[in-house]
């Protein structure tokens, strides 16, 4: 139990506090428990807890947050502690007092995203593997984006979905046809530092109404990946995209390529949540059959 005396005592010791108070359960997404906690000093922090994973799950998230912070693109909550206490991986970070977005929130977010994507690397991938939701994300460095996208994004998820009987042999052939065409469909880009899981719930507004990055799945990839994810479930105003285009324009017809880059998060959702996401996946590769 998160409010058990033993858990609170061990967490307080790790935080160098006399005691902690579990003040309020918060939304932690689909896979984590989340709480607002107070230290004996009066400081308020944010606690995430997961009983399915070891500490490396949150170490990967902490590494992603550190990379976003180093990009100097937008505010990122400070990580206070990553540990394993009793039966749980825990992540404690700065508590962000969420307020309504400011009048220039969309402009700040578009500008921040363009600044994030200007961080580059010689190869596509990341220094360590991490997670997308609760699924492992292989980030082996590769020089060529279509090769990276095929092997470590699409095929890795397709194999899992096939093994779970969510895809058929016919689907595999259509995916293969899509991947053969893909290098001719997308413009060449330098590797860009991506948030990696950029749906609207992973950007919050702080006490000043300014955007804050949370819950990343970072890697160096094609920057259209973040834009496509933002378009997948909505929640971002057109002002975000127009500001981005003003400061870091995408190649022409990027909107037409959105489905090609939405395939990865849709396959992730297929593996996480089941067959309701199959029609959307199939629609993307159907024209390549």
C-alpha positions in Angstrom: 0.0 0.0 0.0 1.3 3.4 -1.0 0.2 4.9 2.3 1.6 2.1 4.5 3.9 3.2 7.3 6.8 1.1 5.9 6.5 2.6 2.4 6.3 6.1 3.7 9.2 5.6 6.0 11.5 4.2 3.3 10.5 6.9 0.9 11.1 9.6 3.5 14.5 8.1 4.2 15.4 8.1 0.5 14.2 11.8 0.3 16.2 12.7 3.4 12.9 13.8 5.1 11.6 13.1 8.6 8.3 12.1 7.2 6.1 12.3 4.1 2.3 12.7 3.7 0.5 11.2 0.7 -1.8 14.1 0.1 -3.8 13.3 -3.0 -4.0 10.7 -5.8 -3.5 12.2 -9.2 -3.8 11.1 -12.8 -0.8 9.0 -13.7 -1.8 7.8 -17.2 -2.6 4.2 -18.1 0.3 2.4 -16.4 1.4 4.4 -13.2 -0.1 5.4 -9.9 0.5 9.1 -9.2 0.3 11.1 -6.0 0.9 14.6 -4.6 3.1 14.2 -1.5 4.4 16.6 1.1 7.7 16.4 3.0 8.0 17.3 6.6 9.8 20.5 5.4 6.5 21.5 3.7 7.8 21.0 0.2 5.3 19.5 -2.2 6.5 16.8 -4.7 5.0 14.5 -7.4 5.3 10.8 -6.9 4.9 8.1 -9.6 4.8 4.5 -8.6 4.7 1.3 -10.7 4.6 -2.2 -9.3 5.1 -4.0 -12.6 8.5 -2.7 -13.4 11.9 -2.4 -11.8 13.7 0.9 -11.3 15.1 1.0 -14.8 11.7 1.9 -16.1 11.8 5.2 -14.4 15.5 5.6 -15.0 14.7 5.7 -18.7 12.1 8.4 -18.1 14.5 10.4 -16.0 17.1 10.2 -18.7 14.6 11.5 -21.2 13.6 14.4 -19.0 17.2 15.3 -18.6 17.7 15.3 -22.4 14.6 17.6 -22.8 16.0 19.9 -20.1 19.4 20.1 -21.7 17.7 21.1 -25.0 16.6 24.4 -23.3 13.4 24.2 -25.3 10.7 24.3 -22.6 10.4 23.8 -18.9 10.9 20.3 -17.6 10.2 19.1 -14.1 13.2 18.4 -12.0 13.8 14.7 -11.1 14.4 14.3 -7.3 14.6 10.5 -6.9 14.5 7.3 -8.9 14.4 4.2 -6.7 12.9 0.8 -5.9 10.9 0.7 -2.6 9.2 -2.4 -1.3 7.5 -3.8 -4.4 7.5 -0.7 -6.5 9.6 1.4 -8.9 9.2 5.0 -7.8 10.0 8.4 -9.5 9.8 11.6 -7.5 9.9 14.9 -9.3 9.2 18.6 -8.9 5.5 19.2 -8.4 4.0 21.5 -11.1 1.1 23.5 -10.0 -1.1 23.3 -13.1 -3.0 26.4 -14.2 -4.9 27.3 -17.4 -2.8 27.9 -20.5 -1.7 31.5 -21.0 -2.8 33.5 -24.0 0.5 32.8 -25.8 0.7 29.1 -24.8 0.4 27.8 -28.3 3.1 30.2 -29.6 5.4 29.1 -26.7 4.8 25.4 -27.5 5.4 25.8 -31.2 8.5 27.8 -30.6 9.7 25.2 -28.0 9.1 22.3 -30.3 11.1 23.9 -33.0 13.9 24.5 -30.6 13.8 20.9 -29.4 14.0 19.6 -33.0 17.1 21.7 -33.7 19.1 19.4 -31.4 20.7 16.9 -33.7 23.0 13.9 -33.8 25.0 12.0 -36.5 22.6 9.0 -36.3 19.0 8.1 -35.6 18.4 6.4 -32.3 19.4 7.1 -28.7 22.2 6.2 -26.3 19.9 3.8 -24.4 16.8 1.8 -25.0 13.7 3.2 -23.3 9.9 2.8 -23.3 6.9 4.0 -25.2 4.1 3.6 -22.7 4.9 0.3 -21.0 6.4 -1.2 -24.2 10.2 -1.5 -24.7 11.6 0.9 -27.4 14.8 -0.2 -29.1 17.0 2.8 -29.9 20.0 1.2 -31.6 21.8 4.0 -33.6 21.4 3.7 -37.4 22.6 6.2 -40.0 19.5 5.9 -42.3 16.1 7.0 -41.1 14.0 4.6 -43.2 16.1 1.6 -42.0 15.7 2.8 -38.4 12.0 3.3 -38.8 11.4 0.0 -40.4 13.4 -2.2 -38.0 13.1 -0.5 -34.6 9.7 1.1 -34.9 7.4 -0.6 -37.3 8.7 -4.2 -37.5 9.3 -4.5 -33.8 5.6 -3.6 -33.1 4.4 -5.7 -36.0 6.1 -8.8 -34.7 4.6 -8.4 -31.3 1.1 -7.8 -32.8 1.5 -10.9 -35.0 2.5 -13.1 -32.1 -0.6 -11.9 -30.2 -2.8 -12.8 -33.2 -3.6 -9.1 -33.8 -2.2 -9.2 -37.4 -2.5 -11.8 -40.1 0.1 -13.1 -42.7 -1.6 -10.9 -45.3 -1.1 -7.9 -43.0 2.6 -8.7 -42.8 2.9 -8.6 -46.6 1.1 -5.3 -46.8 3.5 -3.9 -44.1 6.4 -5.1 -46.2 5.1 -3.3 -49.2 4.6 -0.1 -47.2 8.2 -0.3 -45.9 9.6 -0.8 -49.4 7.8 2.4 -50.6 8.5 4.4 -47.4 12.0 5.6 -48.3 10.6 7.2 -51.5 7.7 8.9 -49.6 9.6 10.9 -47.0 12.2 13.7 -47.3 15.6 13.3 -45.9 16.1 15.0 -42.6 18.9 15.4 -40.0 18.2 13.4 -36.9 16.1 15.6 -34.5 15.7 15.2 -30.8 12.1 14.1 -30.4 9.8 14.1 -27.4 8.7 10.7 -28.7 5.2 10.5 -27.1 3.8 13.9 -27.9 0.1 13.6 -27.3 -1.7 16.5 -25.5 -1.6 14.8 -22.1 2.2 14.9 -22.1 2.4 18.7 -22.3 1.0 20.5 -19.3 0.7 24.2 -18.3 2.5 25.4 -15.2 1.6 28.1 -12.7 2.2 30.8 -15.3 0.3 29.0 -18.0 3.5 28.1 -19.9 4.0 24.7 -21.5 6.0 22.0 -19.7 7.3 18.7 -21.2 6.5 15.5 -19.3 6.5 11.7 -19.8 8.9 11.6 -22.9 10.1 8.6 -24.9 13.0 10.5 -26.4 15.3 9.5 -29.4 16.8 11.2 -32.4 14.3 10.7 -35.2 12.5 12.3 -38.2 10.9 15.4 -36.8 7.6 14.7 -38.6 7.1 11.9 -36.0 6.3 14.3 -33.2 4.0 16.4 -35.5 2.1 13.3 -36.6 1.7 12.2 -33.0 0.3 15.6 -32.1 -2.3 15.2 -34.9 -3.3 11.7 -34.0 -5.5 12.4 -31.0 -5.8 16.2 -31.3 -5.7 18.7 -28.5 -3.3 21.1 -30.1 -4.4 24.3 -31.8 -3.3 25.2 -35.3 -1.4 28.1 -33.8 1.2 25.6 -32.5 1.8 24.2 -36.0 1.9 27.6 -37.7 4.4 28.9 -35.1 6.5 25.8 -35.7 6.4 26.2 -39.4 7.4 29.9 -39.1 10.5 29.0 -37.1 11.5 25.6 -38.5 9.6 24.9 -41.7 8.8 21.3 -42.8 9.3 20.0 -46.3 6.3 20.6 -48.6 3.2 18.3 -48.3 4.1 17.2 -44.7 0.4 16.9 -43.9 0.1 14.1 -46.6 2.8 12.1 -44.9 1.1 12.3 -41.4 -0.4 8.8 -41.7 3.0 7.2 -42.5 4.3 8.5 -39.2 1.2 7.8 -37.2 1.6 4.1 -38.0 4.1 3.6 -35.2 2.0 5.0 -32.3 -1.1 3.2 -33.7 0.8 -0.1 -33.6 1.9 0.7 -30.1 -1.8 1.3 -29.2 -2.7 -1.9 -31.0 -0.3 -3.9 -28.8 -1.3 -2.1 -25.6 -5.0 -1.9 -26.0 -6.0 -4.5 -28.6 -7.9 -4.9 -31.8 -9.9 -1.6 -31.8 -6.8 0.0 -33.2 -6.4 -2.5 -36.1 -8.6 -0.7 -38.6 -6.6 2.5 -38.3 -3.3 0.6 -38.8 -4.7 -1.4 -41.7 -5.9 1.7 -43.5 -2.4 3.1 -43.7 -0.8 0.1 -45.3 -3.8 -1.0 -47.3 -3.0 1.2 -50.3 0.4 -0.5 -50.6 -1.0 -4.0 -51.0 
